[in-house]
Amino acid sequence: MRIELVPRVEPKAWARALAPVAALIVSFAIAGLVIWGMGRSPVAAFDVYILQPLTDPWSLREIAMKATPLVIIAIGLSYCFRANLWNIGAEGQFIVGAIFGSWLALATYGTDAGIWVLPFMMILAMIGGALYGAIPAFLRVRFGVNEILTSLFLVYVAQLLLDYLVRGPWRDPMGFNFPQSVVFDTAATLPAIAGMGRVHIGVIFALIAVIVTLIVLGRTLFGYRLRVSGDAPRAARFAGFSQARTIITVFCISGGLAGLAGIIEVSGVLRQVQPSISPGYGFTAIIVAFLGRLNPIGILVAGFIMALILIGGENAQIMLRLPLDLALAFQGLVLLCVLSADALVSNRLRIVRARA
């Protein structure tokens, strides 16, 4: 006896819309069982993970800050995923973008350069991320190399490059030998939004990315080309759409937005370069993109949900003595449930009995 997936003739629209909701419910149920097995109350865990962050003003501001890079990166990834291309290296593009932008911040440190520094840092970060994202795209187009492997391997190259810089040329000479750069000048840091505590204007960049992508994907020829390239590659070729151009373009867009998220995190939150500038935003954003069904509005909502889980995990570590890794495992569980829900919406299960 074996189980097969048989494609449905026409999946129902309501089922596709409710699939992420069902995936989240199942994820919470499984996580509750795990927490119960660890000797903790699932009800108390739900209160700490979800209810308390949503009712505490400080936690809400922290959620907005963590959601900002997740949404920006996931928006960029949605361009690749819609074209049926797999960019798994957004974490590396995030880091390289931060390196490019931080170079200008450090080069102008102590010079009173002025307000032009921050915009150029953003531009450099997007260029750096786009160039780094173009590497797996070029290898795919020129040599047919799988973009999943190359984009993932390049993450480790970026991490090692960052580590070398902060322990070598960029290390603060007055920093008591700690591996970190000097604290950026005020002109090189993102200003906070008045009355919002630490929340910086990077939140606005995330909202702009959502709005622009809504227009691009829904009302332009380029958005139509992405949908056709992803859903019907043969039809795209017959229509004259260049596959190579599409691959290069979407990887550059994806990398550019990841790089923008990188410099936003460094200049808006950390305000200096450190050996680790990301808790895995580039990988978590993959979950955000699929949980949001590659829709900009859905990604915005999913970004806040994943940020809520991150903040809740930190609270649970303190209040319930649950390991922080549990929150990371829960992220992977959410992705598995989302993918499973999508598979069940598009296919039905059929049990095939072995013949005697």
matplotlib code that plots the C-alpha trace (Angstrom):
import matplotlib.pyplot as plt

x = [0.0, 1.2, -0.1, -0.1, -0.8, -3.2, -3.5, -6.9, -8.5, -9.3, -8.3, -10.8, -10.0, -11.3, -9.1, -6.0, -6.9, -7.5, -4.4, -2.0, -4.5, -4.9, -1.1, -0.6, -3.3, -1.7, 1.7, 0.5, -1.2, 2.0, 4.1, 1.7, 2.2, 6.0, 5.8, 3.5, 5.9, 8.7, 6.6, 5.3, 1.7, 0.7, -1.8, 0.9, 3.2, 0.5, 0.0, 3.7, 4.3, 1.3, -1.0, 1.6, 3.6, 0.4, -0.7, 2.6, 3.6, 7.3, 6.9, 4.7, 7.5, 10.1, 7.8, 7.7, 11.5, 12.0, 9.2, 10.9, 13.9, 11.7, 9.1, 11.7, 13.7, 10.5, 9.2, 12.4, 12.2, 8.7, 10.0, 12.2, 9.7, 7.0, 9.3, 9.8, 13.4, 14.9, 17.0, 18.1, 20.9, 19.1, 21.0, 24.3, 22.9, 21.7, 25.2, 26.9, 24.5, 25.3, 29.0, 28.7, 26.6, 28.8, 31.9, 30.6, 29.6, 33.1, 34.9, 33.1, 33.4, 34.3, 34.2, 30.8, 30.0, 26.3, 22.9, 23.9, 25.7, 22.6, 20.9, 24.2, 24.6, 21.2, 22.1, 25.4, 23.7, 21.2, 24.0, 26.0, 23.1, 22.1, 25.6, 25.9, 22.5, 23.6, 26.3, 24.0, 21.8, 24.8, 26.0, 22.5, 22.2, 25.8, 26.6, 23.2, 24.4, 21.6, 20.8, 19.8, 23.3, 25.2, 23.0, 23.2, 27.0, 27.5, 25.9, 28.9, 31.3, 29.5, 29.6, 33.3, 34.0, 32.0, 33.9, 37.3, 36.4, 35.2, 38.2, 40.6, 40.5, 37.2, 37.9, 37.5, 41.1, 39.6, 37.2, 39.2, 40.0, 36.3, 35.4, 33.3, 33.5, 33.2, 29.7, 28.4, 28.0, 24.5, 24.5, 25.0, 22.2, 18.5, 16.5, 13.8, 10.1, 8.9, 7.1, 7.9, 10.9, 13.6, 11.4, 13.2, 12.1, 13.1, 9.5, 8.5, 10.8, 9.1, 5.7, 7.0, 8.4, 4.9, 3.1, 5.5, 5.5, 1.7, 1.7, 4.6, 3.2, -0.4, -0.4, 2.8, 4.0, 7.0, 4.7, 2.8, 6.0, 7.0, 3.6, 3.9, 7.5, 6.7, 3.4, 4.0, 7.7, 7.0, 4.3, 6.8, 9.3, 6.7, 5.7, 9.3, 10.1, 13.8, 14.4, 18.0, 16.9, 14.1, 16.6, 19.1, 16.5, 14.6, 17.8, 19.1, 15.8, 15.8, 19.4, 19.0, 16.1, 18.0, 21.0, 18.7, 17.3, 20.9, 22.0, 18.6, 19.4, 22.9, 22.3, 18.9, 19.4, 23.0, 24.6, 27.9, 29.2, 29.5, 30.5, 26.8, 24.3, 21.4, 19.6, 18.8, 16.5, 17.4, 16.2, 13.2, 12.1, 11.6, 8.9, 7.4, 7.2, 5.4, 3.2, 2.1, 1.5, 3.9, 1.4, 2.7, -0.1, 0.1, 3.9, 3.3, 1.0, 3.2, 6.2, 4.5, 3.4, 7.0, 8.3, 5.7, 7.0, 10.6, 9.7, 7.5, 10.4, 12.6, 9.9, 9.4, 13.1, 13.0, 9.6, 9.2, 12.8, 12.1, 15.1, 15.3, 15.9, 12.4, 11.2, 13.6, 12.3, 8.7, 9.6, 10.7, 7.5, 5.4, 7.2, 6.5, 2.9, 2.5, 4.0, 1.9, -1.2, -0.5, 0.2, -3.1, -5.0, -3.5, -3.6, -5.8, -4.5, -5.1, -4.3, -3.1, -3.3, -0.6, -1.9, -1.6]
y = [0.0, 3.5, 7.0, 9.1, 12.8, 13.3, 16.8, 18.5, 19.7, 23.1, 23.9, 26.0, 29.6, 29.6, 26.6, 28.4, 31.5, 29.5, 27.2, 29.5, 30.0, 26.2, 25.8, 28.2, 26.5, 23.1, 24.6, 26.0, 22.7, 20.7, 23.3, 23.1, 19.3, 19.8, 22.3, 20.1, 17.3, 19.5, 19.9, 23.4, 24.6, 25.2, 27.8, 29.7, 29.4, 30.8, 33.7, 34.5, 33.9, 35.7, 37.5, 39.4, 40.8, 42.0, 43.9, 45.5, 48.7, 48.0, 44.6, 46.0, 48.4, 45.6, 43.5, 46.4, 46.6, 42.8, 42.7, 45.4, 43.4, 40.3, 42.0, 43.8, 40.5, 38.5, 41.0, 40.6, 36.8, 36.9, 38.1, 35.0, 32.6, 33.9, 33.1, 29.6, 30.5, 29.6, 32.3, 30.7, 33.1, 36.2, 36.0, 36.5, 39.3, 40.9, 40.8, 42.0, 44.9, 45.8, 45.7, 48.0, 50.5, 50.4, 51.1, 54.6, 55.1, 54.2, 56.1, 59.3, 58.7, 61.8, 64.1, 65.8, 64.7, 65.7, 64.3, 62.9, 60.0, 58.0, 58.0, 56.9, 54.2, 52.8, 53.0, 51.2, 48.5, 47.8, 47.7, 45.3, 43.0, 43.1, 42.2, 39.4, 38.1, 38.3, 35.7, 32.6, 34.1, 34.3, 30.8, 29.5, 31.3, 30.7, 27.3, 25.8, 25.6, 25.0, 28.4, 26.8, 25.5, 28.5, 31.1, 29.0, 28.5, 32.2, 32.9, 31.4, 33.4, 36.6, 35.6, 34.9, 38.2, 40.1, 38.3, 39.2, 42.9, 43.4, 41.5, 43.2, 46.4, 47.7, 46.9, 49.9, 50.7, 52.1, 49.2, 47.2, 44.6, 43.6, 42.5, 45.5, 48.7, 52.3, 53.5, 55.3, 59.1, 60.5, 61.3, 57.6, 56.3, 56.0, 58.4, 57.2, 57.9, 60.5, 59.0, 55.4, 54.7, 52.7, 52.3, 53.9, 55.1, 51.8, 50.7, 53.2, 51.5, 48.2, 49.7, 51.4, 48.0, 46.4, 49.2, 49.3, 45.5, 45.5, 47.8, 46.0, 42.5, 43.4, 46.2, 45.9, 43.8, 42.8, 41.3, 39.5, 38.1, 36.8, 35.0, 33.4, 32.4, 30.7, 29.1, 28.2, 28.4, 27.1, 29.7, 32.4, 31.2, 31.2, 34.7, 35.9, 36.4, 36.0, 33.4, 34.6, 38.2, 37.2, 35.2, 38.0, 40.7, 38.9, 37.9, 41.5, 42.8, 40.2, 40.8, 44.6, 44.5, 42.1, 44.4, 47.4, 45.4, 44.7, 48.4, 49.3, 46.8, 48.0, 51.7, 51.7, 49.1, 48.1, 51.4, 49.6, 46.6, 43.4, 39.8, 38.8, 41.3, 39.0, 36.3, 34.5, 37.1, 35.9, 32.3, 33.3, 35.6, 32.4, 31.3, 34.8, 34.8, 31.4, 32.1, 35.3, 33.3, 35.6, 38.4, 41.7, 42.3, 38.7, 39.1, 42.2, 40.3, 37.2, 39.3, 40.6, 37.1, 35.8, 38.8, 38.1, 34.5, 35.8, 38.3, 35.7, 33.2, 35.7, 36.2, 32.5, 32.0, 34.4, 33.7, 29.9, 28.9, 27.5, 27.4, 30.1, 27.3, 26.3, 29.4, 28.7, 25.1, 26.6, 28.7, 25.6, 23.8, 26.7, 26.4, 22.6, 23.1, 25.8, 23.7, 20.7, 22.8, 24.0, 20.5, 19.3, 22.2, 21.5, 17.7, 15.0, 11.9, 8.5, 5.2, 2.6, -0.9, -3.4, -6.2, -9.7]
z = [0.0, -0.9, -0.8, -3.9, -4.6, -7.4, -8.9, -8.5, -11.7, -10.3, -6.7, -4.8, -4.2, -0.7, 0.1, -1.1, 1.0, 4.2, 3.8, 5.6, 8.4, 8.8, 8.6, 11.5, 13.6, 13.1, 13.9, 17.1, 18.1, 17.4, 19.3, 22.2, 22.4, 22.4, 25.2, 27.2, 26.7, 28.1, 31.3, 30.6, 30.3, 26.6, 27.8, 29.6, 26.6, 24.3, 26.7, 26.7, 23.0, 21.6, 24.0, 26.1, 23.1, 21.5, 24.6, 25.6, 23.8, 24.1, 22.5, 19.7, 18.8, 18.9, 16.6, 14.1, 14.1, 13.6, 11.0, 8.9, 7.5, 7.2, 5.1, 2.8, 2.2, 1.7, -0.8, -2.8, -2.6, -3.9, -7.3, -7.6, -6.3, -8.6, -11.5, -10.1, -9.2, -5.8, -4.1, -0.8, -0.3, 0.9, 4.1, 2.3, 0.2, 3.4, 4.8, 1.7, 1.4, 5.0, 4.2, 1.1, 3.0, 6.1, 4.1, 3.4, 7.0, 8.2, 5.4, 6.4, 10.2, 12.0, 9.0, 9.4, 5.9, 6.1, 5.3, 1.9, 3.6, 4.6, 1.1, -0.5, 2.1, 1.0, -2.7, -2.1, 0.0, -2.8, -5.4, -3.2, -2.6, -6.3, -7.4, -4.9, -6.0, -9.6, -9.0, -8.7, -11.5, -13.9, -13.0, -13.7, -17.1, -18.3, -17.0, -15.8, -12.2, -9.7, -8.1, -4.8, -4.1, -5.3, -3.5, -0.2, -0.4, -0.9, 2.4, 4.2, 2.0, 3.1, 6.7, 6.7, 4.8, 7.5, 10.3, 8.7, 8.3, 11.9, 13.3, 11.0, 9.0, 10.4, 14.1, 16.4, 17.7, 20.8, 21.3, 23.8, 21.1, 20.7, 17.2, 16.2, 14.3, 15.7, 16.3, 13.3, 13.2, 13.5, 9.8, 9.0, 11.3, 10.5, 12.6, 14.9, 14.4, 16.9, 19.8, 18.7, 20.9, 18.9, 15.9, 12.9, 9.5, 8.0, 8.7, 6.0, 3.5, 4.2, 3.5, 0.3, -0.9, -0.3, -2.2, -5.2, -5.5, -5.5, -8.5, -10.3, -9.9, -10.5, -13.1, -15.2, -18.1, -16.0, -13.3, -16.0, -17.4, -14.0, -13.6, -17.0, -16.5, -13.3, -14.2, -17.9, -18.9, -22.4, -23.0, -21.8, -24.4, -27.2, -26.1, -26.6, -22.9, -22.3, -19.6, -19.0, -18.6, -16.2, -14.1, -13.9, -13.2, -10.4, -8.6, -8.8, -7.4, -4.7, -3.7, -3.8, -1.4, 0.9, 0.8, 1.7, 4.6, 5.7, 5.9, 7.6, 10.3, 10.8, 10.6, 12.3, 15.1, 15.7, 14.6, 14.1, 12.3, 14.3, 13.5, 13.5, 12.2, 11.5, 13.6, 10.4, 8.8, 5.3, 6.0, 8.1, 5.2, 3.1, 5.5, 5.5, 1.7, 1.5, 4.5, 2.8, -0.4, -2.4, -2.1, -0.9, 1.6, 2.8, 3.2, 5.4, 7.7, 7.7, 8.6, 11.7, 12.6, 12.4, 14.3, 17.0, 17.2, 17.6, 20.4, 22.0, 21.9, 23.8, 26.4, 26.8, 27.3, 30.3, 31.8, 31.1, 30.8, 27.3, 25.0, 22.3, 19.8, 20.3, 18.5, 15.6, 15.4, 15.4, 12.3, 10.5, 11.6, 10.2, 6.8, 6.7, 7.6, 5.0, 2.2, 3.3, 3.3, -0.2, -1.4, 0.0, -1.6, -5.1, -4.7, -3.1, -1.4, -2.9, -1.3, -3.7, -2.4, -3.6, -5.6, -4.2]

ax = plt.figure().add_subplot(projection="3d")
ax.plot(x, y, z, "-o")
ax.set_aspect("equal")
plt.show()
